[in-house]
C-alpha cells in the first residue's frame, strides 16, 4: 500500500487483497474514519474524511450544506467545520455515520469540486439558510452570486428560493436574497455595507471607478457615496502585512484625495465598534454635504 498518496483513503478489504496484513491495518500509522476504511495518519484530516466517504458510498450522494460551501470556498463562520453534511436523493436512505449529518434532497442536481460530488451552488445556499444567521447567509450569497468569480446568478437563485417556499430556511433565504449584491468581493465589504444599511444610511455604490478630469482611471473603491465624494475601503490583513500593497494604497489614496474625494479606511476592528464607525460616517457625510452646498 506504500504506493498510495497520504490523502488517498482505502478500504480494509482492498488493503488485504493487495497483501497488507491485519496487523499493519491496526498500526498507529493508520486511522479509521469509520468502519471498513483506513487513512494514513499524516493525511489532511477533513479532506481525507470526505474522500474516504466517497470511496465508501461511491454513488447517489453529494456533500451539502456547510461542507459543500467550504469546498466552493464560501466564507463561513469558524464553527461550521464541526460536521460533515451529506445529502442523498429523496428516494434513498440518508446515511447514518458518526461525524456525518445525513439529509434527503427532493431536487437532485449535483456538481463536482476537487473530484468530489457536491450540491449545486443554489441548493447549497438554500441549505445554508437552515444553519446560518442572516448576515452570514448574505455574506455567502455575495460570494456565490456577486463576487469576482461568481458560481451562480440571481437569475438562478431567485427561482430556487421561490420554489423552496414552505420549507425550512425558506423565509430566511428570501429575506437574505434581498440584500445580496453583485460587486462585494470580501466578507468585510458585505458586513460594512449591511452595517451602514442597518444604521439608516443610503446604500453605497459598490466598486465605483474614480477617474481624473481627462478620464484616466485612478482607482476602483469598495464602496462609495458618489455625490458626497466619500470612498469607503475595507482593509484586510494583506493591506497591513504586505509592504508593496501598503505602498500602493498610500499612492492611490493621495491621487483619489487630490480629486476632491475623502477616502476612509475601515478594518475589522471598526466593524466591532459599530457606534463609533456609524458616528464617524454620519459626521463625514453631513460635513461633505454642507461643503458641497457652500
BALOBA-1460 file (C-alpha; in Angstrom, 3 decimals):
// residues 294
<rec num="1" residu="x" x="0.000" y="0.000" z="0.000"/>
<rec num="2" residu="x" x="3.020" y="2.308" z="0.061"/>
<rec num="3" residu="x" x="2.155" y="3.457" z="-3.472"/>
<rec num="4" residu="x" x="-0.850" y="5.367" z="-2.159"/>
<rec num="5" residu="x" x="-0.636" y="9.078" z="-1.517"/>
<rec num="6" residu="x" x="-1.301" y="10.309" z="2.063"/>
<rec num="7" residu="x" x="-4.650" y="11.793" z="1.064"/>
<rec num="8" residu="x" x="-5.970" y="8.605" z="-0.557"/>
<rec num="9" residu="x" x="-8.303" y="6.554" z="1.680"/>
<rec num="10" residu="x" x="-8.744" y="2.826" z="1.114"/>
<rec num="11" residu="x" x="-10.984" y="0.002" z="2.278"/>
<rec num="12" residu="x" x="-9.643" y="-2.704" z="4.550"/>
<rec num="13" residu="x" x="-10.871" y="-5.304" z="2.045"/>
<rec num="14" residu="x" x="-8.852" y="-3.637" z="-0.730"/>
<rec num="15" residu="x" x="-5.786" y="-3.499" z="1.518"/>
<rec num="16" residu="x" x="-5.985" y="-7.186" z="2.423"/>
<rec num="17" residu="x" x="-6.373" y="-8.190" z="-1.208"/>
<rec num="18" residu="x" x="-3.193" y="-6.263" z="-2.025"/>
<rec num="19" residu="x" x="-1.223" y="-8.107" z="0.653"/>
<rec num="20" residu="x" x="-1.341" y="-5.745" z="3.641"/>
<rec num="21" residu="x" x="-1.558" y="-7.657" z="6.926"/>
<rec num="22" residu="x" x="-4.263" y="-7.171" z="9.545"/>
<rec num="23" residu="x" x="-1.521" y="-6.199" z="11.990"/>
<rec num="24" residu="x" x="-0.500" y="-3.340" z="9.677"/>
<rec num="25" residu="x" x="-4.122" y="-2.244" z="9.410"/>
<rec num="26" residu="x" x="-4.156" y="-1.899" z="13.206"/>
<rec num="27" residu="x" x="-0.920" y="0.105" z="13.286"/>
<rec num="28" residu="x" x="-0.754" y="3.680" z="14.543"/>
<rec num="29" residu="x" x="0.235" y="4.913" z="11.088"/>
<rec num="30" residu="x" x="-3.380" y="4.423" z="10.000"/>
<rec num="31" residu="x" x="-6.644" y="5.796" z="11.305"/>
<rec num="32" residu="x" x="-10.205" y="4.604" z="10.700"/>
<rec num="33" residu="x" x="-12.603" y="7.458" z="9.821"/>
<rec num="34" residu="x" x="-15.359" y="4.858" z="10.024"/>
<rec num="35" residu="x" x="-15.724" y="1.113" z="9.890"/>
<rec num="36" residu="x" x="-14.046" y="-0.583" z="6.951"/>
<rec num="37" residu="x" x="-11.936" y="2.427" z="5.884"/>
<rec num="38" residu="x" x="-8.343" y="3.460" z="6.578"/>
<rec num="39" residu="x" x="-6.423" y="6.713" z="6.051"/>
<rec num="40" residu="x" x="-2.746" y="7.368" z="6.618"/>
<rec num="41" residu="x" x="-2.228" y="9.244" z="9.890"/>
<rec num="42" residu="x" x="-0.453" y="12.196" z="8.249"/>
<rec num="43" residu="x" x="-3.350" y="12.896" z="5.861"/>
<rec num="44" residu="x" x="-5.196" y="16.195" z="5.838"/>
<rec num="45" residu="x" x="-7.982" y="15.135" z="8.212"/>
<rec num="46" residu="x" x="-11.004" y="16.936" z="6.757"/>
<rec num="47" residu="x" x="-10.184" y="16.301" z="3.095"/>
<rec num="48" residu="x" x="-9.274" y="12.674" z="3.743"/>
<rec num="49" residu="x" x="-12.547" y="12.012" z="5.574"/>
<rec num="50" residu="x" x="-14.511" y="13.380" z="2.607"/>
<rec num="51" residu="x" x="-12.600" y="11.169" z="0.191"/>
<rec num="52" residu="x" x="-12.970" y="8.193" z="2.491"/>
<rec num="53" residu="x" x="-16.730" y="8.654" z="2.482"/>
<rec num="54" residu="x" x="-16.695" y="8.978" z="-1.314"/>
<rec num="55" residu="x" x="-14.932" y="5.597" z="-1.574"/>
<rec num="56" residu="x" x="-17.304" y="4.083" z="0.989"/>
<rec num="57" residu="x" x="-20.570" y="5.384" z="-0.536"/>
<rec num="58" residu="x" x="-19.485" y="5.557" z="-4.213"/>
<rec num="59" residu="x" x="-22.872" y="6.579" z="-5.706"/>
<rec num="60" residu="x" x="-26.064" y="8.531" z="-5.009"/>
<rec num="61" residu="x" x="-24.707" y="11.158" z="-2.630"/>
<rec num="62" residu="x" x="-23.335" y="14.677" z="-2.596"/>
<rec num="63" residu="x" x="-21.675" y="16.744" z="0.076"/>
<rec num="64" residu="x" x="-24.025" y="19.560" z="1.057"/>
<rec num="65" residu="x" x="-24.734" y="22.431" z="3.442"/>
<rec num="66" residu="x" x="-21.582" y="23.866" z="5.041"/>
<rec num="67" residu="x" x="-19.417" y="21.027" z="3.681"/>
<rec num="68" residu="x" x="-20.305" y="21.894" z="0.085"/>
<rec num="69" residu="x" x="-19.902" y="25.583" z="0.876"/>
<rec num="70" residu="x" x="-16.371" y="25.008" z="2.181"/>
<rec num="71" residu="x" x="-15.462" y="23.076" z="-0.962"/>
<rec num="72" residu="x" x="-16.749" y="26.005" z="-3.045"/>
<rec num="73" residu="x" x="-14.627" y="28.387" z="-0.952"/>
<rec num="74" residu="x" x="-17.571" y="30.220" z="0.624"/>
<rec num="75" residu="x" x="-16.521" y="32.304" z="3.668"/>
<rec num="76" residu="x" x="-18.201" y="30.739" z="6.706"/>
<rec num="77" residu="x" x="-18.177" y="31.175" z="10.496"/>
<rec num="78" residu="x" x="-15.456" y="29.127" z="12.207"/>
<rec num="79" residu="x" x="-17.916" y="26.722" z="13.867"/>
<rec num="80" residu="x" x="-19.044" y="25.346" z="10.511"/>
<rec num="81" residu="x" x="-16.179" y="22.864" z="10.205"/>
<rec num="82" residu="x" x="-17.545" y="20.660" z="13.010"/>
<rec num="83" residu="x" x="-19.775" y="18.305" z="10.998"/>
<rec num="84" residu="x" x="-19.670" y="16.817" z="7.512"/>
<rec num="85" residu="x" x="-23.013" y="17.135" z="5.710"/>
<rec num="86" residu="x" x="-24.088" y="14.589" z="3.115"/>
<rec num="87" residu="x" x="-27.298" y="14.622" z="1.046"/>
<rec num="88" residu="x" x="-28.877" y="11.780" z="-0.920"/>
<rec num="89" residu="x" x="-31.828" y="11.668" z="-3.346"/>
<rec num="90" residu="x" x="-35.221" y="11.653" z="-1.679"/>
<rec num="91" residu="x" x="-35.777" y="8.009" z="-2.593"/>
<rec num="92" residu="x" x="-32.586" y="6.901" z="-0.827"/>
<rec num="93" residu="x" x="-31.837" y="6.342" z="2.832"/>
<rec num="94" residu="x" x="-29.886" y="9.169" z="4.455"/>
<rec num="95" residu="x" x="-26.506" y="7.965" z="5.747"/>
<rec num="96" residu="x" x="-26.123" y="7.337" z="9.462"/>
<rec num="97" residu="x" x="-22.390" y="7.569" z="10.134"/>
<rec num="98" residu="x" x="-20.665" y="9.042" z="13.175"/>
<rec num="99" residu="x" x="-19.415" y="12.557" z="12.423"/>
<rec num="100" residu="x" x="-21.607" y="12.872" z="9.314"/>
<rec num="101" residu="x" x="-25.004" y="14.563" z="9.123"/>
<rec num="102" residu="x" x="-27.343" y="12.952" z="6.597"/>
<rec num="103" residu="x" x="-30.073" y="14.706" z="4.592"/>
<rec num="104" residu="x" x="-32.568" y="13.852" z="1.864"/>
<rec num="105" residu="x" x="-32.914" y="16.123" z="-1.133"/>
<rec num="106" residu="x" x="-36.001" y="16.304" z="-3.352"/>
<rec num="107" residu="x" x="-34.421" y="18.165" z="-6.288"/>
<rec num="108" residu="x" x="-31.328" y="16.183" z="-7.175"/>
<rec num="109" residu="x" x="-28.800" y="18.345" z="-9.036"/>
<rec num="110" residu="x" x="-25.113" y="17.988" z="-8.295"/>
<rec num="111" residu="x" x="-21.767" y="19.384" z="-9.392"/>
<rec num="112" residu="x" x="-18.156" y="18.341" z="-8.873"/>
<rec num="113" residu="x" x="-15.485" y="20.219" z="-6.929"/>
<rec num="114" residu="x" x="-11.952" y="18.845" z="-6.479"/>
<rec num="115" residu="x" x="-13.190" y="15.491" z="-7.705"/>
<rec num="116" residu="x" x="-15.957" y="15.278" z="-5.100"/>
<rec num="117" residu="x" x="-19.743" y="15.411" z="-5.665"/>
<rec num="118" residu="x" x="-21.424" y="18.469" z="-4.150"/>
<rec num="119" residu="x" x="-24.852" y="20.053" z="-4.280"/>
<rec num="120" residu="x" x="-25.274" y="22.853" z="-6.820"/>
<rec num="121" residu="x" x="-24.428" y="26.382" z="-5.566"/>
<rec num="122" residu="x" x="-28.129" y="27.375" z="-5.494"/>
<rec num="123" residu="x" x="-29.100" y="24.352" z="-3.382"/>
<rec num="124" residu="x" x="-26.059" y="24.829" z="-1.178"/>
<rec num="125" residu="x" x="-27.127" y="28.408" z="-0.401"/>
<rec num="126" residu="x" x="-30.676" y="27.279" z="0.393"/>
<rec num="127" residu="x" x="-29.253" y="24.621" z="2.723"/>
<rec num="128" residu="x" x="-27.089" y="27.248" z="4.433"/>
<rec num="129" residu="x" x="-30.297" y="29.169" z="5.210"/>
<rec num="130" residu="x" x="-31.198" y="26.386" z="7.656"/>
<rec num="131" residu="x" x="-27.954" y="26.864" z="9.587"/>
<rec num="132" residu="x" x="-26.591" y="30.412" z="9.304"/>
<rec num="133" residu="x" x="-27.726" y="33.731" z="10.733"/>
<rec num="134" residu="x" x="-28.949" y="36.367" z="8.268"/>
<rec num="135" residu="x" x="-25.672" y="38.298" z="7.961"/>
<rec num="136" residu="x" x="-23.551" y="35.182" z="7.411"/>
<rec num="137" residu="x" x="-26.056" y="33.973" z="4.821"/>
<rec num="138" residu="x" x="-25.826" y="37.280" z="2.927"/>
<rec num="139" residu="x" x="-22.015" y="37.060" z="3.014"/>
<rec num="140" residu="x" x="-22.291" y="33.587" z="1.468"/>
<rec num="141" residu="x" x="-24.757" y="34.861" z="-1.144"/>
<rec num="142" residu="x" x="-22.469" y="37.751" z="-2.095"/>
<rec num="143" residu="x" x="-19.636" y="35.260" z="-2.632"/>
<rec num="144" residu="x" x="-21.693" y="32.814" z="-4.683"/>
<rec num="145" residu="x" x="-23.591" y="35.268" z="-6.873"/>
<rec num="146" residu="x" x="-21.757" y="38.564" z="-6.712"/>
<rec num="147" residu="x" x="-18.033" y="38.036" z="-6.213"/>
<rec num="148" residu="x" x="-15.198" y="38.319" z="-8.707"/>
<rec num="149" residu="x" x="-15.800" y="34.788" z="-9.971"/>
<rec num="150" residu="x" x="-19.484" y="34.092" z="-9.242"/>
<rec num="151" residu="x" x="-20.586" y="30.478" z="-9.074"/>
<rec num="152" residu="x" x="-24.254" y="31.229" z="-9.688"/>
<rec num="153" residu="x" x="-26.505" y="34.141" z="-10.658"/>
<rec num="154" residu="x" x="-29.508" y="35.982" z="-9.264"/>
<rec num="155" residu="x" x="-31.481" y="34.543" z="-12.177"/>
<rec num="156" residu="x" x="-30.790" y="31.053" z="-10.799"/>
<rec num="157" residu="x" x="-31.027" y="31.888" z="-7.104"/>
<rec num="158" residu="x" x="-34.369" y="33.704" z="-7.278"/>
<rec num="159" residu="x" x="-36.456" y="30.801" z="-8.673"/>
<rec num="160" residu="x" x="-34.649" y="28.365" z="-6.366"/>
<rec num="161" residu="x" x="-35.694" y="30.479" z="-3.374"/>
<rec num="162" residu="x" x="-39.253" y="30.801" z="-4.701"/>
<rec num="163" residu="x" x="-39.516" y="27.032" z="-5.214"/>
<rec num="164" residu="x" x="-38.377" y="26.419" z="-1.626"/>
<rec num="165" residu="x" x="-41.398" y="28.219" z="-0.121"/>
<rec num="166" residu="x" x="-42.725" y="26.436" z="2.940"/>
<rec num="167" residu="x" x="-39.512" y="24.533" z="3.601"/>
<rec num="168" residu="x" x="-37.168" y="25.049" z="6.496"/>
<rec num="169" residu="x" x="-34.987" y="28.121" z="5.972"/>
<rec num="170" residu="x" x="-37.063" y="29.436" z="3.051"/>
<rec num="171" residu="x" x="-38.158" y="32.626" z="4.817"/>
<rec num="172" residu="x" x="-34.584" y="33.422" z="5.819"/>
<rec num="173" residu="x" x="-33.318" y="32.772" z="2.286"/>
<rec num="174" residu="x" x="-35.997" y="35.046" z="0.814"/>
<rec num="175" residu="x" x="-35.133" y="37.790" z="3.299"/>
<rec num="176" residu="x" x="-31.392" y="37.439" z="2.719"/>
<rec num="177" residu="x" x="-31.655" y="37.399" z="-1.072"/>
<rec num="178" residu="x" x="-32.995" y="40.964" z="-0.988"/>
<rec num="179" residu="x" x="-29.614" y="42.064" z="0.391"/>
<rec num="180" residu="x" x="-27.277" y="40.034" z="-1.845"/>
<rec num="181" residu="x" x="-25.405" y="42.303" z="-4.257"/>
<rec num="182" residu="x" x="-23.073" y="41.990" z="-7.234"/>
<rec num="183" residu="x" x="-19.686" y="43.516" z="-6.604"/>
<rec num="184" residu="x" x="-18.990" y="42.618" z="-2.969"/>
<rec num="185" residu="x" x="-15.555" y="40.989" z="-3.008"/>
<rec num="186" residu="x" x="-14.936" y="40.178" z="0.648"/>
<rec num="187" residu="x" x="-16.937" y="39.362" z="3.786"/>
<rec num="188" residu="x" x="-15.692" y="42.624" z="5.312"/>
<rec num="189" residu="x" x="-17.159" y="44.684" z="2.455"/>
<rec num="190" residu="x" x="-20.502" y="42.905" z="2.811"/>
<rec num="191" residu="x" x="-20.611" y="43.386" z="6.578"/>
<rec num="192" residu="x" x="-19.715" y="47.068" z="6.189"/>
<rec num="193" residu="x" x="-22.497" y="47.586" z="3.654"/>
<rec num="194" residu="x" x="-25.025" y="45.854" z="5.914"/>
<rec num="195" residu="x" x="-23.915" y="47.873" z="8.934"/>
<rec num="196" residu="x" x="-24.454" y="51.109" z="7.022"/>
<rec num="197" residu="x" x="-27.882" y="49.969" z="5.894"/>
<rec num="198" residu="x" x="-28.907" y="48.958" z="9.412"/>
<rec num="199" residu="x" x="-27.858" y="52.426" z="10.593"/>
<rec num="200" residu="x" x="-30.188" y="54.069" z="8.065"/>
<rec num="201" residu="x" x="-27.566" y="55.299" z="5.607"/>
<rec num="202" residu="x" x="-28.339" y="55.178" z="1.877"/>
<rec num="203" residu="x" x="-26.862" y="52.178" z="0.117"/>
<rec num="204" residu="x" x="-23.400" y="52.990" z="-1.263"/>
<rec num="205" residu="x" x="-22.284" y="52.212" z="-4.800"/>
<rec num="206" residu="x" x="-20.078" y="49.123" z="-4.993"/>
<rec num="207" residu="x" x="-16.783" y="49.031" z="-6.890"/>
<rec num="208" residu="x" x="-17.049" y="52.624" z="-8.061"/>
<rec num="209" residu="x" x="-14.442" y="53.637" z="-10.636"/>
<rec num="210" residu="x" x="-12.796" y="57.002" z="-9.995"/>
<rec num="211" residu="x" x="-11.247" y="58.782" z="-12.982"/>
<rec num="212" residu="x" x="-9.456" y="62.105" z="-13.279"/>
<rec num="213" residu="x" x="-10.647" y="65.078" z="-15.346"/>
<rec num="214" residu="x" x="-9.166" y="63.597" z="-18.517"/>
<rec num="215" residu="x" x="-10.951" y="60.279" z="-17.964"/>
<rec num="216" residu="x" x="-7.818" y="58.439" z="-16.828"/>
<rec num="217" residu="x" x="-8.591" y="55.600" z="-14.416"/>
<rec num="218" residu="x" x="-7.306" y="56.292" z="-10.910"/>
<rec num="219" residu="x" x="-8.907" y="53.746" z="-8.606"/>
<rec num="220" residu="x" x="-11.783" y="51.377" z="-8.035"/>
<rec num="221" residu="x" x="-13.080" y="51.762" z="-4.473"/>
<rec num="222" residu="x" x="-15.038" y="49.205" z="-2.456"/>
<rec num="223" residu="x" x="-17.995" y="51.411" z="-1.510"/>
<rec num="224" residu="x" x="-18.720" y="54.997" z="-2.479"/>
<rec num="225" residu="x" x="-21.132" y="57.805" z="-1.728"/>
<rec num="226" residu="x" x="-20.586" y="59.380" z="-5.101"/>
<rec num="227" residu="x" x="-22.426" y="62.696" z="-4.588"/>
<rec num="228" residu="x" x="-20.531" y="63.347" z="-1.357"/>
<rec num="229" residu="x" x="-17.264" y="62.045" z="-2.871"/>
<rec num="230" residu="x" x="-16.648" y="59.649" z="0.004"/>
<rec num="231" residu="x" x="-14.867" y="56.364" z="-0.672"/>
<rec num="232" residu="x" x="-15.001" y="53.582" z="1.926"/>
<rec num="233" residu="x" x="-12.279" y="50.967" z="1.691"/>
<rec num="234" residu="x" x="-12.341" y="47.784" z="3.750"/>
<rec num="235" residu="x" x="-8.765" y="46.872" z="4.644"/>
<rec num="236" residu="x" x="-7.984" y="43.189" z="5.199"/>
<rec num="237" residu="x" x="-4.738" y="41.907" z="6.676"/>
<rec num="238" residu="x" x="-2.990" y="41.907" z="3.276"/>
<rec num="239" residu="x" x="-3.081" y="45.703" z="3.314"/>
<rec num="240" residu="x" x="-1.274" y="45.687" z="6.652"/>
<rec num="241" residu="x" x="1.342" y="42.962" z="6.219"/>
<rec num="242" residu="x" x="2.255" y="43.252" z="2.527"/>
<rec num="243" residu="x" x="4.609" y="46.189" z="2.077"/>
<rec num="244" residu="x" x="4.017" y="46.553" z="-1.686"/>
<rec num="245" residu="x" x="0.242" y="46.652" z="-1.153"/>
<rec num="246" residu="x" x="0.671" y="49.189" z="1.646"/>
<rec num="247" residu="x" x="2.733" y="51.464" z="-0.630"/>
<rec num="248" residu="x" x="0.214" y="51.207" z="-3.472"/>
<rec num="249" residu="x" x="-2.580" y="52.060" z="-1.036"/>
<rec num="250" residu="x" x="-0.794" y="55.243" z="0.045"/>
<rec num="251" residu="x" x="-0.166" y="56.363" z="-3.542"/>
<rec num="252" residu="x" x="-3.721" y="55.566" z="-4.600"/>
<rec num="253" residu="x" x="-5.207" y="57.397" z="-1.625"/>
<rec num="254" residu="x" x="-3.241" y="60.539" z="-2.427"/>
<rec num="255" residu="x" x="-4.396" y="60.505" z="-6.066"/>
<rec num="256" residu="x" x="-8.026" y="59.971" z="-5.054"/>
<rec num="257" residu="x" x="-7.979" y="62.755" z="-2.469"/>
<rec num="258" residu="x" x="-6.275" y="65.119" z="-4.944"/>
<rec num="259" residu="x" x="-9.507" y="64.843" z="-6.956"/>
<rec num="260" residu="x" x="-11.563" y="66.064" z="-4.020"/>
<rec num="261" residu="x" x="-12.594" y="62.693" z="-2.635"/>
<rec num="262" residu="x" x="-12.271" y="61.644" z="1.005"/>
<rec num="263" residu="x" x="-11.053" y="58.085" z="1.415"/>
<rec num="264" residu="x" x="-11.968" y="56.288" z="4.639"/>
<rec num="265" residu="x" x="-10.120" y="53.092" z="5.501"/>
<rec num="266" residu="x" x="-12.054" y="50.631" z="7.667"/>
<rec num="267" residu="x" x="-10.824" y="47.480" z="9.402"/>
<rec num="268" residu="x" x="-12.389" y="44.538" z="11.210"/>
<rec num="269" residu="x" x="-11.858" y="46.372" z="14.500"/>
<rec num="270" residu="x" x="-14.016" y="49.240" z="13.215"/>
<rec num="271" residu="x" x="-16.839" y="46.825" z="12.401"/>
<rec num="272" residu="x" x="-16.824" y="45.634" z="16.006"/>
<rec num="273" residu="x" x="-17.021" y="49.201" z="17.308"/>
<rec num="274" residu="x" x="-20.250" y="49.888" z="15.418"/>
<rec num="275" residu="x" x="-21.342" y="53.040" z="17.263"/>
<rec num="276" residu="x" x="-18.049" y="54.818" z="16.680"/>
<rec num="277" residu="x" x="-17.987" y="53.848" z="12.999"/>
<rec num="278" residu="x" x="-21.589" y="54.960" z="12.433"/>
<rec num="279" residu="x" x="-20.918" y="58.295" z="14.138"/>
<rec num="280" residu="x" x="-17.768" y="58.759" z="12.063"/>
<rec num="281" residu="x" x="-19.506" y="58.116" z="8.725"/>
<rec num="282" residu="x" x="-22.514" y="60.235" z="9.682"/>
<rec num="283" residu="x" x="-20.326" y="63.191" z="10.629"/>
<rec num="284" residu="x" x="-18.341" y="62.862" z="7.412"/>
<rec num="285" residu="x" x="-21.447" y="62.653" z="5.213"/>
<rec num="286" residu="x" x="-23.018" y="65.720" z="6.822"/>
<rec num="287" residu="x" x="-19.825" y="67.754" z="6.598"/>
<rec num="288" residu="x" x="-19.269" y="66.823" z="2.933"/>
<rec num="289" residu="x" x="-22.876" y="67.674" z="2.052"/>
<rec num="290" residu="x" x="-22.575" y="71.069" z="3.760"/>
<rec num="291" residu="x" x="-19.293" y="71.646" z="1.927"/>
<rec num="292" residu="x" x="-20.923" y="70.950" z="-1.441"/>
<rec num="293" residu="x" x="-23.721" y="73.399" z="-0.675"/>
<rec num="294" residu="x" x="-21.413" y="76.331" z="0.081"/>
